[in-house]
Amino acid sequence: MIVILIIAVLAAVAVPIYRGGIQKAVRAEGEAALGSIRNEVRAYYGEWGEYPNEELGQVMNQDWHNIQPGELDGNNFTEMSYYYQGGGSIYLIGVHRGQVMDLHRSLNQDGLFQDWDVKVDE
């Protein structure tokens, strides 16, 4: 009986830790792709002196970058999960939470990540 109790206590501690690790891995995948997109945005800025002027939209539907089809696809997100909005001296890139994250994740021109809980088409 004591063995069953010990196993139950260990499981009660281990399951939340495991779930937290999974959530961190999902966020890391999204952040890595946001970093790749940011590199393209910065390259554009280096060439033209301003960030791409685009309304909010999916990155892969915009023509200012050299990202190849499938390059942003991962285990949890597809290339259509990523969006961009910006122009002049500011921009915001992000990843839709879809079914795998609690909040949307974004990265701005200052290199700051933020979480958002907004209603968007997913």
N, C-alpha and C positions, 0 to 999 in steps of 0.2 A: 504494500500500500504506500509506503514511504517513497519507493522508487517511482511510482506513478505520479505522486505529488511533486517530486523533484523534476520530472520530465515536463509536467504541466507548467511549472514556474519557469523553467528554461525556455519553453516554447512561448510563453507569454512575453518574455523579454526579447527573444530572438526575432519574432515575426515583425514587430515594429521597426527594429533595426534593419532587417532585410528590406522591408518596403521603402524605408528612407534611402537605402543604398540604390535601389532601383530608380527612385525619383531623381537622385543626383546624377545617375548615369544618363537618364533621358535628357535632363537639363544640359549636361555636358555635350551631348550630341548636337542639340540645338545651338548652343553657344559656339561650338566649333564651326558650324556652318555660317553662323552670323559673322564670325571672324573672317571667313573666306569672302563673304560678301563685302565686309568692311574693307578688305584689301582692294577689291575692285573699285569701290567708291573712292578710296584714297588715290588709286592710280588715275582715275578720271579727274579728280581734283588736281593732281600733279600736272596733268596734261592741259587742262582747260582753265584752271584757277578758280573753279567753283564746283559745287557738288551737282550731280545730275538733277535737273528740274523735272520732277515727276509728281503727279498726284498719287495718293495711296493706291498701290496695286502690287500684284505679284511680281517678284523679281524676274522670273523667267519670261514674263510677258513684256519686259522692257528691253531696249536695245543698246544700253550704254555700257554693258559689261561683256566680258569674254568667258563667262561661265558656260560650260558645255552641258547639254541635256544629260540628266542623270547624275551629274557631279555632286549635287546637293542631297541626293537620295540617301537615306540611311535606314536603320532598323525601325525608327519611330516616326520619321517625318519624310515627306516627299518634297521634291523641288517646288511644288506649288504651295507648300506650307509657309514660305518665306515672302515677306512683303517689304516694300521700300516706299518712303515718302521723303522728299527733300528738295533742296534747291538753294543756290547762293552759298551761304556759309553754314547751313544747318541740314541735318538729315536724321532720319530714324529708320532703322531696319528692325525687323522683328520676325518671330515665328509664332504661328497660331498654335494654341494649346492642343487643338484636336481632341482626341480621346485619351491622351497620355499624360497631360500636365494639367494642374489645377488652374494655372494662370498663363496668359500670353507672356512671352519674354521678349524684350527689346533691347537694342543697343543704340546709343546716340553718338554724335560726333565727338563728344568728350570721352568716349570709351566707357560710359556708365551703363551697366545692365539694370533694367527695371522690370518688375512684374506688373501686369495689367489685368484687370478683370472687367473687360468691356465686351459688349455684345457686337460681334462681327459675323459676317458670313463665314462659315467654316466648312 
